[in-house]
Amino acid sequence: MAVAYDSLFIDGGWATPASDRRIDVVNATTEESLGSVPEAVEDDVDRAVRAARQAFDDSPWATAEPAERAAVLNRFADALEKRTDLLTRTVSQQNGMPLSLSEQFEGGYAVALLRYYAALATSTEFEERRPSPLGFDTLVRRSAIGVVGAIVPWNYPVVLAITKIAPALAAGCSVVVKPSPGTVLDSFVLAEAAAEAGVPAGVLNWVPGGRELGAYLVSHPGVDKIAFTGSTAAGRLIGEQCGRLMRPVSLELGGKSAAVVLDDADLDKVTEGLYFASLANNGQTCMACTRILAPRSRYDEVVDAIGGWLGALQVGDPLDPSTQVGPLASAEHRERVEGYIAKGRGEGARLVLGGGRPAGFDRGWFVEPTLFADVDNGSTIAQQEIFGPVLSVIAFDDDEDAVRIANDSEYGLGGSVWSADAARATEIARKVQTGTIGVNGYVVDLNAPFGGVKGSGIGREFGPEALAGYLQLKSIYLPA
Ligand code: NAD
């Protein structure tokens, strides 16, 4: 049954929206309405930023004992955990994410992140007395950066919001979140959890809207930092604007990562691991390894193994626990992915598998798991982010050539190396220009920095490094 929200979560309560504009959310599988919410307009953003500003400047939030902020984060985690079922089902219906993945990331990781940053808040030294070689001491102080504008995409809407909220709150910041319009329903569940957890008024606010509203938030004079996850194109615009304003910004952007399959790799293990590394969320994953680099000596074997695995994946309703590949998030996005498949064919790559819409689905934005072989690394499908279940196999001559091809990309976000010899694979992992890379698997670690190099962005999320991104440094010299 479609759900309808009438208010916006601003300043610790449910507020009447400034306009009667609404956002409709459509189920990616049934193409039926899932629900609707009010669309925030500039006046709502002004109110939300004012509330966040006041919570930061005038309330004890930023200066509270870290243990108090940790208690709020832990209560928020508990309130979210209670809503896991609703949240994960909502996400899967909105963007097509198979439920098992949604439970793992939109549920489990989101809750774990809140608890992780609660613990980090209490173990971090926010002020340190440091002896100077000049014979006096300096107080090095880390204090909250201020009001954060958090802009979130549609592919992992819950966990990518929490990835910003959790360290920001641990630091003592207040936050205005702008979710993506296509997956906005889950943000109302997050707001309900925040209210139940007793997050102080103004510390967390949500303004649902599109890119213009996001741009308004980015340049708002009341905001001190922008935390953005989304496309590289939008990230460049936001980075330019923040540069002009001297506003700190973190940019988690697109990717075109490589899975390097070495000549001694066990191909059964490779295909098992590639489900998450290359195809998670139907390929709608920033760090997906969509370029499979295969040694010329075993090229046909790798193509056969990947084709066999991809062809056997179960396509279907993301709410069915056995589904491995669901639909794409929107009709426009499917058109974009299909455009890339046509481009791959046009540029001479060999279509091994898929390429069309799966039989038996007259509704839902499904695309068949698709495999291209004989792909030139310079071609469009090897260089641009497709964001769908489309993989390309590219041949390499030796380990050095594999590294060269992996690095021949505008992006550098994820990656993986597969070999019977973990030390050899790790040596290659060291040489790939990327922010994260896995050896014989790819699992994102909450305790380690995650982010990109080159066109994949600036800054890091997860780990203590993300907390540092919400803190500013001050040195108070204490000359004797
Ligand atoms: P998008 O850039 O179109 O939108 C992302 C968010 O930014 C949305 O909320 C959108 O409304 C807003 N937005 C767009 N243009 C804006 C602007 N000029 N100013 C302010 N806000 C703006 O991206 P998308 O299609 O929603 O998400 C998919 C993209 O996100 C892919 O490129 C993917 O790789 C990337 N992504 C990156 C990571 C990462 O951690 N690096 C994680 C997930 C997704």
Residues whose N, C-alpha, C, O or C-beta is under 5 A from the ligand:
A	BS01	NAD	I151 V152 P153 W154 N155 K178 P179 S180 G209 G210 R211 G214 A215 T229 G230 S231 T232 A234 L237 E252 L253 G254 G255 C286 S456
